[in-house]
Amino acid sequence: MLLTDTTELQEIYARHISSKFPALYKKTSVYSDKPCRSVALVIPVYSGLDATRICIERALRYKNAWTRIILVNDASPDPAICRLVKEYDARFSCITLLSLPENCGFPTAANTGLCERFEHEDVILLNSDTLVSKNWVERLQQAAYTAENIGTATPFSNNATIFSYPEKDGRTSVPSETLCDHLNDLAGEAWDGSTPDVPTAHGFCMYIKASCLKDTGLLRTDIFAQGYGEENDWSRRAAALGWRHVACPGVYVGHAESQSFTSVKTDLIARNLKLLNSIHPGYDALVKKWQDQDPLLPFRRALDLRRLAHDKPNVRSVLLVTHDRQGGLTRHVDRRGTFYLTHNIVPFQLKPIHSGSGKLIWQIAGFPENTYPNLIIPRNPHALKALLTSLNCTALEIHSYIGHTLDKVLQLRSLKLPYDIYIHDYSWFCPRITLTGEDGVYCGEPASKQCQTCLETCGSNTGETTSITRLRTGSQSLFHHARTVYAPSHDTANRIKRQLGVSAIYRPWETLIGTEWPHFPIPSGNSHRTIGILGAIGLEKGYTQLLALARLAAQLNAPIQFVLIGYSCNDRALLETGVVHITGRYKEHEIQDFVRQHTIDWFFMPSIWPETWSYVLTQIWRTEKPVIAYDIGAQAERIKQAKGSMVVPMHLPYPRLLSFLYNPMPA
């Protein structure tokens, strides 16, 4: 049918086209206790030949006997698409083709199809870049007819803003047809029939009741032009008339998005969002409040668990309790995750995160982290126990309480699961974490009274202000009930024993195999030295010491310079000395290139706290360069165990240290 003038739309809307389906009400075999209404499936078509062909083929394959298809060719510039839709129209009696004489945009194309529906016929608006699957029409209709005042139902998708799954912000790539079928099957299995309310429907796949459409009218073409935002406006107009919009978690529809208008999408969205808020004041706030509450989380979580049960039947898992920060702990936890995966045990991380409203909650993250992103629960052991039971969790590894609070981690004992503790820092008895004061210098581990004074003066770096006595009492209780406590160095184990009275098992985090320990080279005729510094250098990592050395080298005009591969807490002051070059943030594979580029002779580790382990030291050794470090902590212990590198006394005067850095004694 060729529509020569878009003003004919209202006339067509009022006119009944001869029906290809004699009955408007039938019974379905799937939901035999509910009437099945006839549905007009409206698919506007413009570009994307392959996506359009697949969309129509799957719509034909998975529609039921009471669904007909209305294709609206929005004056596609692609002759192949025009031929394709004409072929479908000729081959299938359930297809009606409408062709616009010029491109009018999605809202007009959609309205053209809506006007072709029968008076009592429900409608599904469907983008031509979607992938539908079995029983999708029946389940959407079931959701829409859960209550009389429901006007629309929208399914889950990989890319549908608030309806997205598994990522709730729609970042997931387009799934294959096979994966779409699989996810739709799992969604149907996981769905309990609930229909959570949403602030708006989504036009990529939007089931609309006939009575709601009759009340609300068509999409607005005068404002939303080529599209984006028209279904949101329509949804709010329907809501003003008392109609509800719901999600249908029992259906999953793949969505490629942006087959049309890709180059102008950003501008259209920005323009139309402003218009939408001017027409419906408070729209953004309404959506933001709904997103903060996240009513679809339980349904995404249920689908995650269904996927997990399918992917890992008879799953056995372990939970690694970690913090919400960066650092060496993250690297070690990743390695523990890899260890469990190689032994057919599924690892999960218990992470503290913030909800949209800012409330602390728990996320049980898989490996890789985004595999099952919706295992999010309130921060209490009862909710955690229920989830861990479904995951068949058999043990815990506690790596940190930071971000959870120590009290929350102590409550994990109520799970009655065996647990091991891995020591990555001294937060268990030192709120400063690194056994350093405000100046970053090692404190010497004084009595508890002095530690409390330090806490009150310098503050806590753990995010909580628990008293020293309570912190150590809680940690002792947790450690004494642990199956095993692991420390990566003897130095760390000794400090834990001294402070908490618990014996830790020595287990280094890394083992370097086949390493030729680098030695300091015999001084050559070149009198200049380039000393490397690696990492993020803050106070406890020796920033003050590095700055003092650089200033002294500049003052003496010494033939020595420093190259910081990384950054510091104050790059400007270092650069002002004129003897420090700073690369900025780096990736691990870039370290060797920087060493060659700057002709680094050897490294200096200025860290002045007793580190429990040092991945930086490992990275330095992998450059095949020796290193000089202060005689403290695990870094000194490891250097003494190896050959070729050196340690220096903590309080070595700067002139002597600079001289030693220039010409270290050979090993």
Legacy VTK file of the C-alpha trace (Angstrom):
# vtk DataFile Version 3.0
C-alpha trace
ASCII
DATASET POLYDATA
POINTS 667 float
0.000 0.000 0.000
1.478 3.384 -0.968
0.570 6.314 1.258
0.861 9.451 -0.851
0.268 11.915 1.970
1.125 11.437 5.636
-1.886 13.570 6.593
-4.004 10.549 5.659
-2.848 8.865 8.868
-5.722 10.021 11.021
-8.239 8.938 8.388
-6.635 5.531 8.174
-6.627 5.308 11.954
-10.391 5.753 11.955
-10.933 3.236 9.174
-11.071 -0.541 9.533
-9.065 -2.427 6.941
-10.484 -5.792 5.913
-9.245 -8.427 8.297
-7.017 -11.319 7.317
-7.872 -12.863 10.696
-11.551 -13.654 11.308
-11.325 -13.908 15.097
-10.063 -11.353 17.534
-10.149 -13.634 20.573
-8.697 -17.153 20.708
-7.256 -19.567 23.253
-3.548 -20.368 23.276
-1.999 -23.714 24.101
0.631 -21.994 26.260
-1.713 -19.986 28.470
-4.973 -21.853 27.994
-6.622 -20.133 30.955
-6.259 -16.660 29.410
-7.730 -15.205 26.225
-5.207 -14.549 23.467
-5.815 -11.287 21.673
-4.777 -10.734 18.110
-1.613 -8.712 17.781
-0.353 -6.454 15.012
3.442 -6.592 14.908
4.618 -3.271 13.444
8.190 -3.205 12.065
9.395 0.093 10.558
12.145 -0.576 7.996
14.818 1.778 6.701
18.414 0.428 6.604
20.502 -2.565 7.614
19.681 -5.240 5.036
21.039 -8.278 6.878
19.640 -7.213 10.253
16.229 -6.520 8.684
16.138 -9.902 6.944
17.025 -11.753 10.154
14.500 -9.730 12.162
11.629 -10.517 9.789
12.595 -14.177 9.429
12.642 -14.652 13.191
9.391 -12.719 13.625
7.754 -15.074 11.108
9.267 -18.137 12.773
8.276 -17.256 16.334
4.941 -15.480 15.965
1.771 -17.311 16.936
-1.319 -17.907 14.796
-3.021 -14.728 16.011
-0.193 -12.354 15.209
0.152 -10.594 11.879
3.048 -8.465 10.676
2.904 -4.930 9.319
6.074 -3.823 7.549
6.477 -0.082 7.037
9.093 0.874 4.448
10.187 4.365 5.473
11.419 5.181 1.945
14.582 3.110 2.357
17.405 4.306 0.084
18.593 0.691 -0.261
16.976 -1.013 -3.301
17.799 -4.409 -1.788
15.686 -3.629 1.281
12.811 -2.443 -0.902
12.954 -5.704 -2.872
13.209 -7.721 0.323
10.052 -6.328 1.955
8.095 -6.643 -1.305
9.110 -10.300 -1.518
7.900 -10.940 2.020
4.635 -9.163 1.293
4.083 -11.334 -1.777
5.048 -14.607 -0.101
3.229 -14.394 3.232
-0.445 -13.687 3.728
0.220 -12.649 7.339
2.329 -9.715 6.157
1.036 -6.302 5.134
3.476 -3.886 3.502
3.055 -0.123 3.735
5.454 2.146 1.824
6.003 5.824 2.517
6.917 7.996 -0.499
9.645 9.815 1.438
11.650 9.229 4.563
9.721 10.559 7.551
11.537 9.014 10.511
10.654 6.316 13.022
7.705 8.075 14.740
5.799 8.595 11.469
6.669 5.108 10.225
5.494 3.630 13.526
2.269 5.661 13.419
1.650 4.433 9.891
1.725 0.868 11.167
-0.359 1.719 14.230
-3.051 3.142 11.985
-3.208 -0.127 10.081
-4.189 -2.139 13.156
-7.736 -3.299 13.804
-9.792 -1.520 16.431
-9.403 -4.142 19.164
-5.988 -5.376 18.073
-3.003 -5.020 20.418
0.265 -3.826 18.912
3.935 -4.613 19.276
6.318 -1.968 17.984
9.510 -3.744 16.963
12.758 -2.339 15.618
14.108 -3.943 12.457
17.447 -4.678 14.187
16.037 -7.009 16.850
16.225 -10.760 17.418
13.061 -12.315 18.839
12.707 -15.892 20.052
10.191 -18.584 20.998
7.043 -17.635 22.952
7.997 -13.981 23.048
4.565 -12.714 21.948
2.699 -14.930 24.408
4.868 -13.913 27.363
4.674 -10.213 26.561
0.918 -10.500 26.312
0.759 -12.385 29.590
2.693 -9.557 31.260
0.459 -6.880 29.733
-2.712 -8.589 30.939
-1.519 -9.221 34.494
-3.599 -6.203 35.488
-6.267 -4.141 33.733
-4.403 -0.863 34.118
-1.181 -2.101 32.511
-0.753 -0.343 29.180
2.607 -1.615 27.916
5.149 -4.370 28.507
8.831 -4.240 27.496
11.247 -7.203 27.537
14.867 -7.501 28.607
17.560 -6.914 25.998
21.298 -6.557 25.646
20.882 -2.902 24.653
17.709 -1.193 25.862
18.668 1.412 28.496
16.812 0.505 31.712
15.726 -2.887 30.317
19.274 -4.035 29.572
20.766 -7.345 30.663
23.236 -8.496 31.820
24.726 -4.993 32.173
22.022 -2.664 33.411
23.331 0.292 31.416
23.127 -1.369 28.006
26.836 -1.868 27.349
26.512 -5.509 26.265
27.326 -6.310 22.641
24.783 -7.865 20.281
24.375 -11.575 21.087
24.235 -14.244 18.414
20.909 -15.752 17.402
21.771 -18.899 19.330
22.597 -16.924 22.448
19.393 -14.902 22.116
17.377 -18.109 22.017
19.262 -19.436 25.015
18.800 -16.280 27.095
15.128 -16.081 26.179
14.630 -19.690 27.288
16.412 -19.010 30.593
14.432 -15.798 31.105
11.214 -17.751 30.683
12.380 -20.377 33.185
13.473 -17.779 35.753
10.370 -15.591 35.435
7.829 -15.943 38.240
5.193 -13.925 36.380
5.912 -10.678 38.228
5.698 -7.446 36.266
7.704 -4.646 37.911
6.620 -1.120 37.111
8.866 1.075 34.982
8.712 4.822 34.268
8.599 4.344 30.498
8.341 1.695 27.842
11.078 1.237 25.233
10.274 1.474 21.536
12.724 -1.203 20.418
10.123 -3.821 21.451
7.001 -2.368 23.005
3.780 -4.318 23.598
0.816 -1.895 23.655
-2.715 -2.789 24.669
-5.376 -1.637 22.231
-7.324 0.215 24.941
-4.189 2.061 26.076
-3.365 3.071 22.516
-6.905 4.277 21.942
-6.749 6.449 25.070
-3.274 7.826 24.468
-3.210 8.253 20.688
-0.238 8.117 18.367
3.405 9.040 18.784
4.133 12.740 18.402
5.771 13.391 15.037
5.656 17.165 15.277
8.269 17.277 18.052
10.407 14.137 17.867
11.161 14.266 14.165
13.528 11.440 13.225
13.114 9.659 16.534
14.567 9.141 20.033
12.321 10.073 22.917
8.971 9.651 21.199
8.082 6.489 23.145
9.086 8.178 26.416
6.743 11.069 25.701
3.999 8.614 24.724
4.586 6.596 27.901
4.271 9.642 30.147
1.086 10.732 28.372
-0.322 7.242 28.941
0.761 7.338 32.602
-1.065 10.660 33.037
-4.220 8.838 31.930
-3.698 6.130 34.594
-1.904 3.495 32.505
1.025 1.587 33.982
4.154 0.490 32.152
5.831 -2.758 33.164
8.862 -4.838 32.343
8.503 -8.418 31.206
11.553 -10.239 32.637
10.362 -13.464 31.006
11.340 -12.320 27.510
14.771 -11.518 26.092
15.069 -9.767 22.710
18.428 -9.022 21.110
18.942 -5.467 19.891
21.675 -4.150 17.597
20.470 -0.524 17.756
21.339 2.385 15.512
20.844 0.718 12.140
19.410 4.104 11.244
20.554 7.653 12.017
23.871 6.530 13.533
25.757 9.698 12.624
23.223 12.003 14.264
22.122 9.839 17.172
23.981 11.788 19.859
22.626 15.134 18.700
19.092 13.784 18.383
19.146 12.312 21.875
20.478 15.521 23.434
17.931 17.676 21.604
14.973 15.438 22.290
15.869 14.875 25.935
15.619 18.628 26.512
12.252 18.672 24.760
11.075 15.678 26.776
11.891 17.394 30.062
10.191 20.596 28.987
7.011 18.687 28.084
7.121 16.425 31.149
8.839 18.365 33.969
10.622 16.084 36.404
11.062 13.273 33.882
14.824 12.964 34.507
14.311 12.941 38.277
11.623 10.268 37.925
13.911 7.990 35.923
16.884 8.678 38.216
14.865 7.766 41.321
13.681 4.569 39.656
17.249 3.685 38.616
18.498 4.272 42.157
15.857 1.884 43.502
16.618 -0.582 40.659
13.412 -2.690 40.802
14.718 -4.950 38.005
17.762 -6.102 39.994
16.032 -9.179 41.515
15.041 -10.303 38.019
18.503 -9.737 36.544
19.946 -11.599 39.542
17.557 -14.520 39.020
18.594 -14.701 35.367
22.278 -14.578 36.360
21.732 -17.522 38.694
19.820 -19.416 36.013
22.690 -18.820 33.583
25.216 -19.928 36.179
23.291 -23.132 36.899
23.236 -23.864 33.170
26.871 -22.897 32.540
28.215 -24.632 35.641
25.920 -27.540 36.566
26.626 -28.974 40.023
28.687 -25.885 40.685
31.034 -25.761 43.661
32.265 -22.298 44.545
34.497 -20.317 46.896
34.062 -16.707 48.016
37.017 -14.301 48.148
36.343 -11.313 50.423
38.188 -8.320 48.973
38.182 -4.536 49.187
37.027 -1.767 46.849
40.472 -0.350 46.093
43.343 -0.915 43.701
46.739 -2.388 44.496
48.632 -5.627 44.847
45.706 -7.289 46.610
43.700 -7.158 43.377
46.493 -8.910 41.498
46.727 -11.648 44.113
42.955 -12.184 44.206
42.933 -12.527 40.415
45.575 -15.225 40.690
43.592 -17.025 43.352
40.596 -16.895 41.033
42.643 -18.452 38.234
43.828 -21.172 40.612
40.260 -22.155 41.481
39.104 -22.098 37.861
41.853 -24.574 36.922
40.531 -26.865 39.662
36.904 -26.684 38.454
35.818 -24.525 41.376
33.990 -21.298 40.580
35.508 -18.294 42.403
33.480 -15.236 43.371
34.583 -11.988 44.966
32.608 -10.319 47.731
33.025 -6.598 47.058
31.616 -3.544 48.839
29.915 -1.238 46.335
27.496 1.686 46.490
23.936 1.564 45.211
22.579 4.356 43.039
21.352 6.100 46.174
24.788 5.843 47.789
23.981 3.014 50.201
26.672 0.383 50.772
25.716 -3.013 49.360
27.503 -6.233 48.431
28.342 -7.536 44.993
29.335 -11.122 44.417
31.465 -10.745 41.299
32.590 -13.609 39.120
35.776 -14.124 37.126
35.944 -12.360 34.722
34.248 -9.714 36.826
31.387 -8.920 34.409
30.348 -12.564 33.878
27.444 -12.443 36.348
27.187 -8.729 37.234
23.832 -8.816 39.028
24.637 -10.917 42.082
24.055 -7.860 44.275
22.487 -8.115 47.722
21.970 -6.112 50.922
25.009 -6.076 53.198
23.853 -8.661 55.726
24.851 -12.285 56.357
21.302 -13.630 55.906
21.029 -12.415 52.311
24.587 -13.574 51.678
23.918 -17.021 53.114
20.891 -17.508 50.859
22.901 -16.551 47.783
25.934 -18.638 48.754
23.678 -21.636 49.312
22.441 -21.357 45.726
26.077 -21.085 44.606
27.071 -24.157 46.665
29.851 -22.172 48.316
32.155 -24.388 50.362
34.756 -21.983 51.780
35.812 -18.348 52.192
39.070 -16.524 51.656
39.266 -13.243 53.581
41.702 -10.817 51.964
40.485 -7.529 53.440
37.781 -5.971 55.564
38.323 -2.483 54.090
35.112 -1.140 52.595
33.001 -3.784 54.369
33.825 -2.700 57.964
35.437 -5.151 60.330
32.099 -5.828 62.041
30.543 -7.002 58.763
33.457 -9.319 58.094
33.234 -10.682 61.637
29.586 -11.495 60.950
30.668 -13.805 58.115
31.514 -16.398 60.761
27.764 -16.947 61.121
27.839 -18.548 57.663
29.485 -21.573 59.321
31.899 -21.953 56.413
35.621 -22.649 56.845
37.747 -19.627 56.008
41.375 -18.686 55.441
42.908 -15.224 55.892
45.504 -13.737 53.546
47.616 -10.835 54.871
48.149 -8.005 52.365
48.659 -5.101 54.783
48.530 -4.228 58.476
45.000 -2.829 58.591
44.118 -5.654 61.009
45.894 -3.791 63.824
46.891 -0.442 62.243
44.180 1.920 60.923
46.941 3.725 59.014
47.371 0.406 57.152
51.111 0.818 56.517
52.494 1.270 60.070
53.397 4.860 59.248
52.500 8.191 60.777
51.341 11.356 59.063
54.854 11.906 57.654
54.891 8.458 56.046
57.730 7.216 58.268
57.634 3.765 59.881
56.275 4.150 63.420
58.230 1.343 65.085
54.995 -0.296 66.295
54.611 1.332 69.718
52.159 0.364 72.464
48.395 0.489 71.885
48.033 3.781 73.770
50.402 5.543 71.390
48.661 3.908 68.415
45.334 5.325 69.629
46.917 8.772 69.854
48.226 8.354 66.297
44.720 7.384 65.125
43.163 10.420 66.766
45.864 12.739 65.428
46.453 11.408 61.930
43.144 9.718 61.193
42.306 6.330 59.695
43.041 5.156 56.157
40.614 2.224 56.315
37.408 4.245 56.101
36.339 3.570 59.700
37.331 4.928 63.094
37.149 1.827 65.295
39.335 2.180 68.365
42.687 0.399 68.414
41.567 -1.907 71.224
38.365 -2.934 69.451
40.147 -3.312 66.098
42.758 -5.658 67.534
40.267 -7.608 69.644
38.042 -8.174 66.588
40.989 -9.135 64.390
42.323 -11.565 66.998
38.933 -13.256 67.243
38.670 -13.550 63.449
42.229 -14.852 63.110
41.926 -17.399 65.939
38.866 -18.985 64.314
40.427 -19.111 60.842
41.418 -22.411 59.327
44.747 -20.903 58.187
46.351 -17.462 58.148
48.772 -16.912 55.251
51.563 -14.316 55.139
53.697 -13.699 52.029
56.904 -13.040 53.969
58.523 -14.063 57.228
58.694 -10.391 58.162
54.919 -10.080 57.819
54.289 -13.301 59.754
56.491 -12.061 62.608
54.610 -8.761 62.868
51.231 -10.541 62.905
52.494 -12.887 65.621
53.820 -9.983 67.674
50.686 -7.827 67.406
47.839 -10.356 67.311
49.374 -13.471 68.830
48.527 -15.611 65.799
50.989 -17.773 63.899
50.756 -17.294 60.140
51.887 -19.751 57.484
54.593 -18.386 55.163
53.465 -18.498 51.541
55.054 -16.072 49.032
52.614 -14.573 46.545
54.930 -15.199 43.582
57.682 -17.582 42.581
60.148 -16.421 39.942
61.247 -19.399 37.888
64.329 -19.421 35.683
65.424 -15.973 36.800
69.055 -14.930 36.498
69.415 -12.521 39.416
70.808 -9.284 37.979
74.066 -7.873 39.370
75.362 -4.342 39.428
77.626 -3.880 36.412
81.273 -2.892 36.756
81.445 0.904 36.320
82.304 1.834 32.737
83.948 4.927 31.303
80.547 6.646 31.243
80.388 8.663 34.440
76.663 9.423 34.222
74.082 7.329 36.100
70.352 6.952 35.442
68.443 5.538 38.410
64.950 4.121 37.869
62.050 4.503 40.306
58.961 2.406 39.632
55.357 2.818 40.735
53.045 5.323 42.393
55.238 7.155 44.887
53.416 8.577 47.896
54.806 9.432 51.327
54.998 5.844 52.574
56.541 4.820 49.239
59.411 7.239 49.862
58.380 10.468 48.139
60.124 12.662 50.734
63.340 10.670 50.376
63.247 10.810 46.574
62.660 14.568 46.572
65.527 15.127 49.010
67.899 13.028 46.871
66.860 14.856 43.693
67.379 18.279 45.272
70.778 17.215 46.624
71.830 15.869 43.199
70.788 19.148 41.580
72.580 21.217 44.214
75.815 19.235 43.783
75.442 19.088 40.008
76.030 15.354 40.425
76.195 13.177 37.274
73.033 11.363 38.252
69.379 11.600 37.218
66.188 9.787 38.186
63.502 8.381 35.913
60.170 7.789 37.651
58.235 5.205 35.669
54.867 6.112 37.105
53.845 9.183 39.075
54.044 10.702 42.545
51.951 12.597 45.042
53.589 15.839 43.825
55.153 15.540 40.372
55.701 19.285 40.094
58.190 19.492 42.955
60.201 16.581 41.546
60.288 18.070 38.057
61.421 21.432 39.401
64.694 19.841 40.528
65.660 19.337 36.894
67.066 15.869 37.550
63.833 13.847 37.521
61.944 12.649 34.444
58.406 11.304 34.988
56.685 9.036 32.463
53.207 9.127 34.017
50.906 6.133 34.382
52.118 3.023 32.632
51.073 -0.480 31.712
53.200 -3.328 32.911
54.316 -4.365 29.432
55.714 -0.832 28.881
58.262 -0.978 31.732
60.996 -2.666 29.683
60.602 -0.117 26.880
61.043 2.743 29.362
64.159 1.061 30.767
65.700 0.894 27.280
64.474 4.339 26.232
66.032 6.070 29.247
69.071 3.756 29.522
68.352 3.004 33.177
71.376 1.543 34.967
69.592 0.155 38.033
66.607 0.881 40.281
66.039 2.367 43.696
63.017 1.442 45.841
62.549 4.352 48.292
59.631 2.699 50.149
59.924 3.314 53.898
57.155 1.075 55.233
57.507 -2.656 55.882
55.666 -3.944 52.840
54.030 -7.355 53.130
54.983 -8.118 49.543
56.122 -6.049 46.559
54.971 -6.683 43.012
57.048 -3.637 42.052
60.190 -5.525 43.100
59.152 -8.447 40.899
58.571 -6.107 37.959
61.998 -4.539 38.432
63.735 -7.916 38.460
61.939 -8.849 35.251
63.729 -5.946 33.549
66.975 -7.748 34.446
68.149 -4.743 36.413
69.387 -4.843 40.030
67.715 -2.776 42.737
68.676 -0.933 45.911
66.078 -0.743 48.698
65.823 0.261 52.333
66.384 -2.508 54.854
62.775 -2.903 55.947
59.868 -5.230 55.276
59.298 -7.920 52.691
61.221 -6.016 50.021
64.423 -6.257 52.056
63.731 -9.887 52.976
63.318 -10.874 49.335
66.451 -8.988 48.239
68.497 -10.735 50.929
67.156 -14.112 49.796
68.171 -13.365 46.206
71.560 -12.320 44.835
72.804 -9.230 43.084
70.606 -6.508 44.616
71.257 -4.571 47.824
69.649 -3.047 50.914
70.755 0.089 52.742
70.068 1.269 56.311
66.849 3.208 56.818
68.561 6.272 58.265
71.506 6.490 55.877
72.318 10.220 55.399
71.294 11.532 51.988
74.840 12.401 50.817
75.993 8.848 51.541
72.849 7.381 49.985
73.327 9.473 46.840
76.921 8.320 46.625
75.846 4.711 47.092
73.186 5.049 44.374
75.848 6.430 42.052
78.364 3.660 42.722
76.954 0.702 44.719
79.425 -1.776 46.034
79.499 -4.834 43.722
77.793 -7.980 44.965
LINES 1 668
667 0 1 2 3 4 5 6 7 8 9 10 11 12 13 14 15 16 17 18 19 20 21 22 23 24 25 26 27 28 29 30 31 32 33 34 35 36 37 38 39 40 41 42 43 44 45 46 47 48 49 50 51 52 53 54 55 56 57 58 59 60 61 62 63 64 65 66 67 68 69 70 71 72 73 74 75 76 77 78 79 80 81 82 83 84 85 86 87 88 89 90 91 92 93 94 95 96 97 98 99 100 101 102 103 104 105 106 107 108 109 110 111 112 113 114 115 116 117 118 119 120 121 122 123 124 125 126 127 128 129 130 131 132 133 134 135 136 137 138 139 140 141 142 143 144 145 146 147 148 149 150 151 152 153 154 155 156 157 158 159 160 161 162 163 164 165 166 167 168 169 170 171 172 173 174 175 176 177 178 179 180 181 182 183 184 185 186 187 188 189 190 191 192 193 194 195 196 197 198 199 200 201 202 203 204 205 206 207 208 209 210 211 212 213 214 215 216 217 218 219 220 221 222 223 224 225 226 227 228 229 230 231 232 233 234 235 236 237 238 239 240 241 242 243 244 245 246 247 248 249 250 251 252 253 254 255 256 257 258 259 260 261 262 263 264 265 266 267 268 269 270 271 272 273 274 275 276 277 278 279 280 281 282 283 284 285 286 287 288 289 290 291 292 293 294 295 296 297 298 299 300 301 302 303 304 305 306 307 308 309 310 311 312 313 314 315 316 317 318 319 320 321 322 323 324 325 326 327 328 329 330 331 332 333 334 335 336 337 338 339 340 341 342 343 344 345 346 347 348 349 350 351 352 353 354 355 356 357 358 359 360 361 362 363 364 365 366 367 368 369 370 371 372 373 374 375 376 377 378 379 380 381 382 383 384 385 386 387 388 389 390 391 392 393 394 395 396 397 398 399 400 401 402 403 404 405 406 407 408 409 410 411 412 413 414 415 416 417 418 419 420 421 422 423 424 425 426 427 428 429 430 431 432 433 434 435 436 437 438 439 440 441 442 443 444 445 446 447 448 449 450 451 452 453 454 455 456 457 458 459 460 461 462 463 464 465 466 467 468 469 470 471 472 473 474 475 476 477 478 479 480 481 482 483 484 485 486 487 488 489 490 491 492 493 494 495 496 497 498 499 500 501 502 503 504 505 506 507 508 509 510 511 512 513 514 515 516 517 518 519 520 521 522 523 524 525 526 527 528 529 530 531 532 533 534 535 536 537 538 539 540 541 542 543 544 545 546 547 548 549 550 551 552 553 554 555 556 557 558 559 560 561 562 563 564 565 566 567 568 569 570 571 572 573 574 575 576 577 578 579 580 581 582 583 584 585 586 587 588 589 590 591 592 593 594 595 596 597 598 599 600 601 602 603 604 605 606 607 608 609 610 611 612 613 614 615 616 617 618 619 620 621 622 623 624 625 626 627 628 629 630 631 632 633 634 635 636 637 638 639 640 641 642 643 644 645 646 647 648 649 650 651 652 653 654 655 656 657 658 659 660 661 662 663 664 665 666
